[in-house]
Amino acid sequence: MAIFIKEVMKKYVENDFASFRMEKGILHITYKETLCLYLPAAMAVVSQRLLLQHGMPFPILCDIRGVNDVTVDAKEYLVTEGSVLISALAMVTKTPLSHLYTEIYTLESPPITLKTFREETMALEFLRPFVQCPHF
């Protein structure tokens, strides 16, 4: 079964709001620059992520450095329905203010392992123990 999933799982996809890249068992999601993340955009990102995952949980590296703003309804959606099939989540932020905002978001987060970082290398180190399928 794992061989079949490996054959159909794409390594890179992009939509209007983010790019998605599977590397060494970690799904990297990079939001586009100057993005205002509103509910339809959040739903499109989650929908694309779930299609890529084929029902399998993965650790997610979410680079939100391009996001300028997040609406309340988008945030609520991401905390609830948007957390499905995430074994661990590392969020990479750009500025001290966005890091603080993300830390506040994590206080309201669903029961998944979640941590914020300023550097992608630290985020990857955090996610490595959660990798179940390193060949993706």
GROMACS elastic network, one bead per residue, 0.5 to 0.9 nm:
[ bonds ]
;  ai    aj funct       b0    kb
    1     4     6  0.52845   500
    1     5     6  0.64442   500
    1     6     6  0.87314   500
    2     5     6  0.51163   500
    2     6     6  0.61074   500
    2     7     6  0.86957   500
    2   133     6  0.88801   500
    3     6     6  0.51079   500
    3     7     6  0.63690   500
    3     8     6  0.89714   500
    4     7     6  0.52004   500
    4     8     6  0.65280   500
    4     9     6  0.86525   500
    5     8     6  0.53137   500
    5     9     6  0.58730   500
    5    54     6  0.75902   500
    6     9     6  0.53251   500
    6    10     6  0.82757   500
    6   135     6  0.80703   500
    6   136     6  0.65916   500
    7    10     6  0.80236   500
    8    54     6  0.89711   500
    9    22     6  0.87973   500
    9    51     6  0.89869   500
    9    52     6  0.62537   500
    9    53     6  0.74549   500
    9    54     6  0.75807   500
    9   136     6  0.79693   500
   10    13     6  0.71460   500
   10    21     6  0.82512   500
   10    22     6  0.75968   500
   10    52     6  0.66818   500
   10   136     6  0.89826   500
   11    20     6  0.78414   500
   11    21     6  0.54602   500
   11    23     6  0.73154   500
   11    52     6  0.85727   500
   11   136     6  0.76336   500
   12    19     6  0.73654   500
   12    20     6  0.55187   500
   12    22     6  0.65338   500
   13    18     6  0.86977   500
   13    19     6  0.58770   500
   13    20     6  0.51448   500
   13    21     6  0.66463   500
   13    48     6  0.84645   500
   13    52     6  0.85118   500
   14    17     6  0.78446   500
   14    18     6  0.59408   500
   14    20     6  0.59711   500
   14    21     6  0.86514   500
   14    48     6  0.87350   500
   15    18     6  0.56411   500
   15    19     6  0.63433   500
   15    20     6  0.85306   500
   15    44     6  0.82029   500
   15    45     6  0.78500   500
   15    48     6  0.80534   500
   16    19     6  0.83869   500
   16    32     6  0.78240   500
   16    41     6  0.82649   500
   16    44     6  0.87296   500
   16    45     6  0.89416   500
   17    30     6  0.86404   500
   17    31     6  0.59232   500
   17    32     6  0.55005   500
   17    33     6  0.87565   500
   17    35     6  0.72647   500
   17    37     6  0.82210   500
   17    41     6  0.64676   500
   17    42     6  0.84048   500
   17    44     6  0.79033   500
   17    45     6  0.69097   500
   18    29     6  0.65185   500
   18    30     6  0.53548   500
   18    32     6  0.51892   500
   18    33     6  0.89782   500
   18    45     6  0.68539   500
   19    28     6  0.79674   500
   19    29     6  0.57409   500
   19    30     6  0.52721   500
   19    31     6  0.65288   500
   19    32     6  0.74985   500
   19    45     6  0.89506   500
   20    27     6  0.68715   500
   20    28     6  0.56177   500
   20    30     6  0.66162   500
   20    31     6  0.89169   500
   20    48     6  0.84000   500
   20    49     6  0.74618   500
   20    52     6  0.85017   500
   21    26     6  0.82911   500
   21    27     6  0.57895   500
   21    28     6  0.50154   500
   21    29     6  0.66105   500
   21    30     6  0.84979   500
   22    25     6  0.65433   500
   22    26     6  0.58010   500
   22    28     6  0.61105   500
   22    29     6  0.88522   500
   22    52     6  0.87858   500
   22   136     6  0.63373   500
   23    26     6  0.54059   500
   23    27     6  0.64381   500
   23    28     6  0.73997   500
   23   134     6  0.79120   500
   23   135     6  0.82245   500
   23   136     6  0.60965   500
   24    27     6  0.84025   500
   24   128     6  0.89365   500
   24   131     6  0.79069   500
   24   133     6  0.75056   500
   24   135     6  0.58561   500
   24   136     6  0.54948   500
   25    58     6  0.70719   500
   25    59     6  0.75230   500
   25   128     6  0.84273   500
   25   130     6  0.88138   500
   25   131     6  0.54401   500
   25   132     6  0.66916   500
   25   133     6  0.50378   500
   25   135     6  0.63505   500
   25   136     6  0.50329   500
   26    58     6  0.63411   500
   26    59     6  0.53319   500
   26    60     6  0.58289   500
   26    61     6  0.69362   500
   26   124     6  0.83131   500
   26   127     6  0.75535   500
   26   128     6  0.78917   500
   26   130     6  0.86500   500
   26   131     6  0.66037   500
   26   133     6  0.84911   500
   26   134     6  0.77658   500
   26   136     6  0.79112   500
   27    49     6  0.85133   500
   27    52     6  0.89617   500
   27    53     6  0.86060   500
   27    58     6  0.66831   500
   27    59     6  0.63734   500
   27    61     6  0.61648   500
   27    62     6  0.83118   500
   28    59     6  0.87681   500
   28    60     6  0.59277   500
   28    62     6  0.60222   500
   28    63     6  0.75361   500
   29    45     6  0.87870   500
   29    49     6  0.83786   500
   29    60     6  0.72181   500
   29    61     6  0.61198   500
   29    63     6  0.60486   500
   29    64     6  0.83819   500
   30    61     6  0.82436   500
   30    62     6  0.60304   500
   30    64     6  0.64723   500
   30    65     6  0.81134   500
   30    66     6  0.78997   500
   31    34     6  0.88989   500
   31    35     6  0.73156   500
   31    45     6  0.89909   500
   31    62     6  0.77991   500
   31    63     6  0.62414   500
   31    64     6  0.56050   500
   31    65     6  0.73361   500
   31    66     6  0.57241   500
   31    67     6  0.65173   500
   32    35     6  0.59084   500
   32    64     6  0.83054   500
   32    65     6  0.85234   500
   32    66     6  0.54200   500
   32    67     6  0.70312   500
   33    64     6  0.89069   500
   33    65     6  0.75856   500
   33    67     6  0.63030   500
   33    68     6  0.79907   500
   34    65     6  0.88899   500
   34    66     6  0.53654   500
   34    67     6  0.55915   500
   34    68     6  0.53847   500
   34    69     6  0.84169   500
   35    38     6  0.89780   500
   35    66     6  0.61914   500
   35    68     6  0.55257   500
   35    69     6  0.69556   500
   35    70     6  0.86001   500
   36    41     6  0.85480   500
   36    67     6  0.60715   500
   36    68     6  0.55294   500
   36    70     6  0.58421   500
   36    71     6  0.77257   500
   37    40     6  0.82330   500
   37    41     6  0.58796   500
   37    42     6  0.62836   500
   37    67     6  0.68634   500
   37    68     6  0.78310   500
   37    69     6  0.60492   500
   37    71     6  0.63565   500
   37    74     6  0.66993   500
   37    75     6  0.85096   500
   38    41     6  0.54557   500
   38    42     6  0.62119   500
   38    43     6  0.87388   500
   38    69     6  0.83133   500
   38    70     6  0.60677   500
   38    71     6  0.52446   500
   38    72     6  0.81185   500
   38    73     6  0.72627   500
   38    74     6  0.52125   500
   38    75     6  0.83287   500
   39    42     6  0.50677   500
   39    43     6  0.61165   500
   39    44     6  0.85972   500
   39    70     6  0.87026   500
   39    71     6  0.71718   500
   39    72     6  0.84576   500
   39    73     6  0.59057   500
   39    75     6  0.79643   500
   39    76     6  0.89790   500
   39    77     6  0.73176   500
   39    78     6  0.89491   500
   40    43     6  0.50533   500
   40    44     6  0.61451   500
   40    45     6  0.86785   500
   40    74     6  0.77694   500
   41    44     6  0.50616   500
   41    45     6  0.62370   500
   41    46     6  0.86733   500
   41    74     6  0.79537   500
   42    45     6  0.51718   500
   42    46     6  0.62182   500
   42    47     6  0.85125   500
   42    74     6  0.57791   500
   42    75     6  0.81532   500
   42    77     6  0.74297   500
   42    78     6  0.68715   500
   42    82     6  0.80073   500
   43    46     6  0.51911   500
   43    47     6  0.59671   500
   43    48     6  0.85341   500
   43    74     6  0.79437   500
   43    77     6  0.77212   500
   43    78     6  0.81469   500
   43    82     6  0.77104   500
   44    47     6  0.50745   500
   44    48     6  0.61116   500
   44    49     6  0.85393   500
   45    48     6  0.52272   500
   45    49     6  0.61435   500
   45    50     6  0.86702   500
   45    82     6  0.88464   500
   46    49     6  0.50060   500
   46    50     6  0.61282   500
   46    51     6  0.86175   500
   46    78     6  0.79042   500
   46    81     6  0.84538   500
   46    82     6  0.57820   500
   46    83     6  0.84571   500
   46    84     6  0.88546   500
   47    50     6  0.52376   500
   47    51     6  0.63067   500
   47    52     6  0.87966   500
   47    82     6  0.86598   500
   48    51     6  0.51586   500
   48    52     6  0.63814   500
   48    53     6  0.88002   500
   49    52     6  0.51820   500
   49    53     6  0.62830   500
   50    53     6  0.50666   500
   50    54     6  0.64888   500
   50    55     6  0.69501   500
   50    56     6  0.86008   500
   50    84     6  0.82677   500
   50    85     6  0.77540   500
   51    54     6  0.56487   500
   51    55     6  0.79104   500
   52    55     6  0.84967   500
   53    56     6  0.53428   500
   53    57     6  0.69464   500
   53    58     6  0.73509   500
   53    85     6  0.80598   500
   54    57     6  0.87196   500
   55    85     6  0.71908   500
   56    85     6  0.64723   500
   56    86     6  0.87570   500
   57    84     6  0.80491   500
   57    86     6  0.53166   500
   57    87     6  0.56423   500
   57    88     6  0.89322   500
   57   132     6  0.86804   500
   58    85     6  0.65801   500
   58    86     6  0.54031   500
   58    87     6  0.53463   500
   58    88     6  0.72451   500
   58    89     6  0.89394   500
   58   130     6  0.76668   500
   58   131     6  0.69229   500
   58   132     6  0.75315   500
   58   133     6  0.83428   500
   59    85     6  0.86949   500
   59    86     6  0.57845   500
   59    87     6  0.50087   500
   59    89     6  0.58893   500
   59    90     6  0.80152   500
   59   127     6  0.61640   500
   59   128     6  0.81666   500
   59   130     6  0.60666   500
   59   131     6  0.64264   500
   59   132     6  0.87635   500
   60    86     6  0.66145   500
   60    87     6  0.76591   500
   60    88     6  0.62074   500
   60    90     6  0.62814   500
   60    91     6  0.82933   500
   60   127     6  0.76307   500
   61    88     6  0.85458   500
   61    89     6  0.60355   500
   61    91     6  0.60354   500
   61    92     6  0.74150   500
   61   120     6  0.82182   500
   61   123     6  0.69954   500
   61   124     6  0.72543   500
   61   127     6  0.77284   500
   62    89     6  0.71394   500
   62    90     6  0.60478   500
   62    92     6  0.61528   500
   62    93     6  0.89325   500
   63    66     6  0.76505   500
   63    67     6  0.88455   500
   63    90     6  0.83192   500
   63    91     6  0.58453   500
   63    93     6  0.66623   500
   63    94     6  0.89106   500
   63   120     6  0.81203   500
   64    67     6  0.53769   500
   64    68     6  0.87490   500
   64    91     6  0.67744   500
   64    92     6  0.59359   500
   64    93     6  0.56956   500
   64    94     6  0.77010   500
   64    98     6  0.89163   500
   65    68     6  0.80831   500
   65    92     6  0.66784   500
   65    95     6  0.80476   500
   65    98     6  0.82266   500
   66    93     6  0.86873   500
   66    94     6  0.81621   500
   67    70     6  0.74797   500
   68    98     6  0.89662   500
   70    73     6  0.84181   500
   70    74     6  0.64618   500
   70    75     6  0.64806   500
   71    74     6  0.52569   500
   71    75     6  0.62757   500
   71    76     6  0.87213   500
   72    75     6  0.51295   500
   72    76     6  0.61878   500
   72    77     6  0.86222   500
   73    76     6  0.50815   500
   73    77     6  0.61430   500
   73    78     6  0.86435   500
   74    77     6  0.50872   500
   74    78     6  0.61781   500
   74    79     6  0.86442   500
   75    78     6  0.51384   500
   75    79     6  0.61902   500
   75    80     6  0.87023   500
   75   105     6  0.81949   500
   76    79     6  0.51790   500
   76    80     6  0.62785   500
   76    81     6  0.84748   500
   76    82     6  0.86605   500
   77    80     6  0.52574   500
   77    81     6  0.56283   500
   77    82     6  0.58263   500
   77    83     6  0.86152   500
   78    81     6  0.60626   500
   78    83     6  0.61542   500
   78   109     6  0.88534   500
   79    82     6  0.58605   500
   79    83     6  0.59147   500
   79   105     6  0.85362   500
   79   106     6  0.88901   500
   79   108     6  0.74517   500
   79   109     6  0.54618   500
   79   110     6  0.58064   500
   80    83     6  0.58272   500
   80    84     6  0.78338   500
   80   109     6  0.80392   500
   80   110     6  0.65431   500
   81    84     6  0.60647   500
   82    85     6  0.87437   500
   82    86     6  0.88356   500
   83    86     6  0.58563   500
   83   109     6  0.87335   500
   83   110     6  0.70137   500
   83   111     6  0.88744   500
   83   112     6  0.77473   500
   84    87     6  0.87411   500
   86    89     6  0.67140   500
   86   112     6  0.71823   500
   86   113     6  0.86433   500
   87   112     6  0.66310   500
   87   113     6  0.70297   500
   87   130     6  0.67060   500
   87   131     6  0.86043   500
   88   112     6  0.60583   500
   88   114     6  0.58406   500
   88   115     6  0.84632   500
   88   126     6  0.89159   500
   88   127     6  0.66836   500
   88   130     6  0.67085   500
   89   112     6  0.74694   500
   89   113     6  0.62065   500
   89   115     6  0.65242   500
   89   116     6  0.84063   500
   89   123     6  0.88389   500
   89   127     6  0.74439   500
   90   113     6  0.84764   500
   90   114     6  0.58286   500
   90   115     6  0.51124   500
   90   116     6  0.56365   500
   90   117     6  0.70159   500
   90   120     6  0.88238   500
   90   123     6  0.55441   500
   90   124     6  0.77708   500
   90   126     6  0.74304   500
   90   127     6  0.69708   500
   91    99     6  0.89729   500
   91   102     6  0.78870   500
   91   114     6  0.77374   500
   91   115     6  0.63752   500
   91   117     6  0.60552   500
   91   118     6  0.83883   500
   91   120     6  0.86802   500
   91   123     6  0.73191   500
   92    99     6  0.81136   500
   92   115     6  0.89001   500
   92   116     6  0.59360   500
   92   118     6  0.54811   500
   92   119     6  0.64464   500
   92   120     6  0.62488   500
   92   123     6  0.70913   500
   93    96     6  0.80088   500
   93    97     6  0.89853   500
   93    98     6  0.60476   500
   93    99     6  0.54542   500
   93   102     6  0.77883   500
   93   116     6  0.71709   500
   93   117     6  0.62506   500
   93   118     6  0.52353   500
   93   119     6  0.78017   500
   94    97     6  0.83742   500
   94    98     6  0.64830   500
   94    99     6  0.70271   500
   94   117     6  0.89001   500
   94   118     6  0.62372   500
   94   119     6  0.85666   500
   95    98     6  0.52234   500
   95    99     6  0.61107   500
   95   100     6  0.86092   500
   95   118     6  0.78140   500
   96   100     6  0.61574   500
   96   101     6  0.86368   500
   96   118     6  0.83950   500
   97   100     6  0.50740   500
   97   101     6  0.61825   500
   97   102     6  0.85748   500
   98   102     6  0.60470   500
   98   103     6  0.84883   500
   99   102     6  0.51067   500
   99   103     6  0.61617   500
   99   104     6  0.87372   500
   99   116     6  0.69815   500
   99   117     6  0.74556   500
   99   118     6  0.72896   500
  100   104     6  0.63464   500
  100   105     6  0.86739   500
  101   104     6  0.51586   500
  101   105     6  0.63160   500
  101   106     6  0.88138   500
  102   106     6  0.62391   500
  102   107     6  0.88596   500
  102   115     6  0.89523   500
  102   116     6  0.68477   500
  103   106     6  0.51015   500
  103   107     6  0.67451   500
  103   115     6  0.79153   500
  103   116     6  0.66866   500
  104   107     6  0.53148   500
  104   108     6  0.72356   500
  105   108     6  0.54990   500
  105   109     6  0.63774   500
  106   110     6  0.82937   500
  106   114     6  0.68580   500
  106   115     6  0.73818   500
  106   116     6  0.82456   500
  107   110     6  0.88319   500
  109   112     6  0.74792   500
  109   114     6  0.79394   500
  110   113     6  0.86222   500
  110   114     6  0.89512   500
  111   114     6  0.86889   500
  115   123     6  0.80462   500
  115   126     6  0.83204   500
  116   123     6  0.75635   500
  117   120     6  0.70537   500
  117   122     6  0.68030   500
  117   123     6  0.59533   500
  118   122     6  0.80163   500
  118   123     6  0.82309   500
  119   122     6  0.56286   500
  119   123     6  0.65995   500
  120   124     6  0.62102   500
  120   125     6  0.87009   500
  121   124     6  0.51816   500
  121   125     6  0.63619   500
  121   126     6  0.87658   500
  122   125     6  0.51092   500
  122   126     6  0.63115   500
  122   127     6  0.88112   500
  123   126     6  0.51048   500
  123   127     6  0.63523   500
  123   128     6  0.88655   500
  124   127     6  0.50750   500
  124   128     6  0.61505   500
  125   128     6  0.54642   500
  125   129     6  0.79801   500
  126   129     6  0.70748   500
  126   130     6  0.83558   500
  127   130     6  0.55275   500
  127   131     6  0.69792   500
  128   131     6  0.54362   500
  129   132     6  0.83783   500
  131   134     6  0.61913   500
  133   136     6  0.60980   500
